[in-house]
Amino acid sequence: MMVRQRAVTLLHSLVLMGLVMLLVVSSGLTASAATQQELDDITAQWQTSVHALNDVNCASCHQNNETNEFVASPNHESCQSCHEQSVDTFLLSKHGIRLLEEKSPLTPAMARLPMKHDAMDKQMNCNACHSVHSADTVEASVDACLTCHNDNHSLNYQNSRHAELFAESKELPRPGVGAVSCATCHLPRVVDDRLETPVVHVNHNNTYNLKPQDRMVGDVCMNCHGVEYSYNSIFDPELVEANFDRSPTLEMQTFDLMEAAEARRTGNASD
């Protein structure tokens, strides 16, 4: 059985490599466009990816469905053919809105927040965060963000309890259920229970939960924390900048008033 499985895997790899070479040759690309070693590395990355497990091969992204022409650099429209909800929400975000308006992609050089000097010309598209051939969402959850972002909130993530949980829950090809990453809060998962079998989508609109702040409380924070803890955290600017590296010390008067009103309602108010 093991020999048969290895034979099938080898045959699959040979077919895949042949398809890649056919696409490259038919497109008129020179050998320098992709060396044999590069093709071998790409194949190795793809073989262990979620795409490979779901029979998504080179032609799925690199071949035009109408003309069958080779597409050297697939864009978000190629991803959208399978990941419609993810791309649709991405196009509504700060990262993707320029693409929605048919402009050139956003680059960190255009941002108002501090960005890494080496990343200034990086174009914000699907490939900016997702490893193209391995489809590794662990990398997209934190490392991709810190490749560009250089503000205190982002940099302080590594010192937070959230980062510790993420480090304990790295399970390829996606973070484990206990992980708390940049994406956990800024690209939260949304359960679509309209179907017979509920489907989990990722909201790629990184802008959605930023304003108003209490939107993040309901959609993200309270998945793990209580309402008072969440509000006292998200409305403390210093704690936000420190990326929640400690418990909140802010005490919002609103909750004191609510507790007093409840005590009066139930007859438990102190004299």
C-alpha positions as a printed Julia matrix, in Angstrom:
271×3 Matrix{Float64}:
   0.0    0.0     0.0
   2.82   2.43    0.92
   4.62   1.65   -2.37
   1.43   2.33   -4.3
   0.88   5.64   -2.5
   4.44   6.73   -3.23
   4.02   5.78   -6.88
   0.82   7.8    -7.12
   2.51  10.78   -5.45
   5.47  10.56   -7.82
   3.19  10.3   -10.84
   1.2   13.3    -9.61
   4.4   15.32   -9.21
   5.62  14.39  -12.7
   2.29  15.35  -14.24
   2.36  18.64  -12.33
   5.91  19.4   -13.44
   5.02  18.58  -17.02
   2.06  20.94  -16.82
   4.24  23.73  -15.46
   6.81  23.28  -18.21
   4.08  23.14  -20.84
   2.57  26.38  -19.6
   5.97  28.07  -19.49
   6.99  26.91  -22.97
   3.63  27.71  -24.54
   3.8   31.23  -23.15
   7.12  31.9   -24.84
   8.97  32.51  -21.56
  12.73  31.96  -21.5
  14.38  29.44  -19.21
  15.66  32.32  -17.07
  12.09  33.15  -16.07
  11.96  30.04  -13.88
  14.94  27.78  -13.27
  14.56  24.06  -12.68
  15.5   24.53   -9.02
  12.84  27.19   -8.62
  10.25  24.89  -10.19
  11.33  22.06   -7.88
  10.99  24.34   -4.84
   7.56  25.53   -5.98
   6.41  21.95   -6.49
   7.62  20.94   -3.01
   5.75  23.85   -1.43
   2.59  23.08   -3.35
   2.59  19.34   -2.57
   1.97  19.89    1.14
  -0.49  22.76    0.71
  -4.26  22.89    1.18
  -4.47  23.64   -2.53
  -2.85  20.31   -3.39
  -5.19  18.45   -1.03
  -8.12  20.0    -2.89
  -6.77  19.32   -6.39
  -5.98  22.98   -7.07
  -2.94  22.79   -9.36
  -0.8   25.15  -11.43
  -3.35  25.57  -14.19
  -6.02  26.56  -11.66
  -4.21  29.86  -11.13
  -1.73  30.21  -14.01
  -3.99  29.46  -16.96
  -6.67  31.76  -18.34
  -9.96  29.84  -18.34
 -11.16  31.45  -21.59
  -8.0   31.69  -23.71
  -5.9   28.96  -22.01
  -2.98  31.4   -22.09
  -0.31  31.26  -19.4
  -0.7   33.84  -16.6
   2.72  34.53  -15.09
   1.49  36.59  -12.12
  -2.11  35.8   -11.11
  -3.87  38.65   -9.3
  -6.76  38.87   -6.86
  -9.25  38.06   -9.62
  -7.74  34.59   -9.91
  -8.11  34.07   -6.15
 -11.66  35.39   -6.31
 -12.79  32.52   -8.51
 -12.57  30.27   -5.42
 -12.3   32.68   -2.48
 -15.1   35.07   -3.39
 -16.02  36.22    0.11
 -12.4   36.7     1.17
 -11.54  38.82   -1.87
 -14.79  40.8    -1.73
 -14.1   41.84    1.87
 -10.41  42.48    1.1
 -11.42  44.94   -1.62
 -13.37  46.94    0.97
 -10.34  47.29    3.25
  -7.6   49.91    3.37
  -5.33  47.27    1.86
  -7.55  46.56   -1.14
  -9.72  49.6    -1.81
  -7.4   50.95   -4.52
  -7.79  47.7    -6.46
 -11.57  47.99   -6.15
 -11.32  51.47   -7.66
  -9.11  50.05  -10.46
  -6.05  51.98   -9.31
  -2.54  50.74   -8.66
  -2.2   48.6    -5.51
  -1.6   50.27   -2.16
   2.02  50.29   -0.98
   3.36  50.93    2.54
   4.94  54.13    1.2
   1.4   55.56    0.95
   0.5   54.72    4.56
   0.12  57.18    7.42
   1.29  54.67   10.04
   5.02  53.94   10.44
   6.12  51.19    8.05
   9.3   49.14    7.63
  11.76  50.86    5.3
  12.46  47.66    3.34
   8.76  47.16    2.6
   7.87  50.57    1.2
   7.38  49.34   -2.38
   5.53  46.14   -1.49
   2.19  45.94   -3.31
  -0.87  45.1    -1.24
  -2.6   42.18   -2.88
  -3.36  38.59   -1.88
   0.26  37.6    -2.41
   1.48  40.31   -0.03
   0.28  38.29    2.96
  -0.24  34.75    1.7
   2.67  32.58    0.64
   1.82  32.02   -3.0
   2.43  28.29   -3.35
   2.3   26.92    0.2
  -0.91  28.77    1.16
   0.44  28.93    4.72
  -1.98  31.0     6.8
   0.28  30.77    9.87
   2.7   33.11    8.09
  -0.17  35.36    7.0
  -1.47  35.64   10.58
   1.52  37.51   12.07
   4.74  37.51   10.05
   3.12  39.06    6.99
   1.77  41.92    9.1
   5.11  42.63   10.78
   6.86  42.62    7.41
   5.33  46.06    6.81
   3.91  47.51   10.03
   6.36  49.36   12.26
   4.04  51.15   14.72
   4.19  50.52   18.48
   0.94  48.53   18.61
   2.22  46.09   15.98
   5.75  45.78   17.35
   4.51  45.22   20.92
   2.49  42.2    19.85
   5.54  40.0    20.38
   5.57  40.95   24.09
   1.91  40.17   24.67
   0.07  37.18   26.11
  -1.65  36.91   22.74
   1.73  36.2    21.11
   2.41  33.47   23.66
  -0.89  31.79   22.81
  -0.07  32.01   19.12
   3.35  30.44   19.62
   1.71  27.55   21.49
  -0.88  26.95   18.76
   1.0   26.92   15.47
  -0.58  24.07   13.54
   0.15  24.03    9.81
  -1.41  24.89    7.45
  -3.36  27.27    9.72
  -3.14  28.47   13.33
  -4.75  26.29   15.98
  -8.01  27.2    17.67
  -6.18  28.63   20.69
  -4.03  31.0    18.67
  -4.46  34.76   19.0
  -2.71  36.53   16.15
  -2.95  39.89   14.39
  -5.47  38.27   12.06
  -7.59  36.96   14.95
  -8.53  40.53   15.88
  -8.2   42.43   12.62
  -9.42  39.72   10.19
 -11.92  37.85   12.37
 -13.65  34.63   11.41
 -17.37  34.87   10.68
 -19.7   31.87   10.81
 -22.27  31.73    7.99
 -25.0   29.48    9.37
 -27.48  30.08    6.56
 -26.45  26.8     4.94
 -27.26  23.34    6.24
 -23.59  22.94    7.14
 -22.26  26.23    8.62
 -19.27  27.69    6.8
 -16.54  29.81    8.41
 -15.33  32.81    6.41
 -12.53  35.23    7.21
 -13.45  38.91    7.02
 -10.45  40.35    5.14
 -11.64  43.93    5.64
  -9.01  44.97    8.19
 -10.72  48.37    8.51
 -14.11  47.07    9.64
 -13.33  46.54   13.33
 -11.22  49.67   13.86
 -13.99  52.26   14.1
 -16.1   52.4    16.14
 -13.97  50.61   18.73
 -16.87  48.86   20.4
 -17.48  46.94   17.17
 -14.3   44.99   17.88
 -15.53  44.28   21.41
 -18.61  42.44   20.13
 -17.01  40.73   17.15
 -13.64  39.81   18.66
 -12.8   40.57   22.3
 -15.87  38.95   23.85
 -15.08  35.66   22.13
 -12.54  35.25   24.95
 -13.14  38.02   27.53
 -16.06  39.44   29.48
 -17.77  42.64   28.41
 -16.3   44.84   31.18
 -12.77  43.53   30.7
 -13.1   44.08   26.94
 -14.36  47.66   27.13
 -11.82  48.64   29.78
  -9.09  47.33   27.47
 -10.13  48.65   24.07
 -10.8   52.2    25.34
  -7.42  52.54   27.08
  -5.08  54.14   24.46
  -1.91  53.22   26.37
  -2.98  49.59   26.7
  -3.86  49.43   23.0
  -0.43  50.83   22.08
   1.2   48.24   24.34
  -0.82  45.59   22.49
  -2.6   44.44   25.65
   0.52  43.23   27.43
  -1.25  43.42   30.81
  -4.71  43.36   32.35
  -6.75  46.57   32.07
  -6.63  49.16   34.85
  -9.22  51.5    33.35
 -12.56  51.51   35.14
 -15.32  52.93   32.98
 -17.97  54.8    34.98
 -20.69  53.32   32.79
 -20.27  49.91   34.38
 -20.36  51.37   37.89
 -23.66  53.06   37.05
 -25.07  49.84   35.56
 -24.07  47.81   38.63
 -25.64  50.4    40.94
 -28.85  50.41   38.9
 -29.02  46.62   38.97
 -28.43  46.61   42.73
 -31.34  49.03   43.21
 -33.55  46.96   40.94
 -32.92  43.77   42.88
 -32.99  45.44   46.3
 -29.33  44.71   46.99
 -28.16  48.29   47.15
 -25.88  49.11   50.08
 -26.91  51.83   52.54
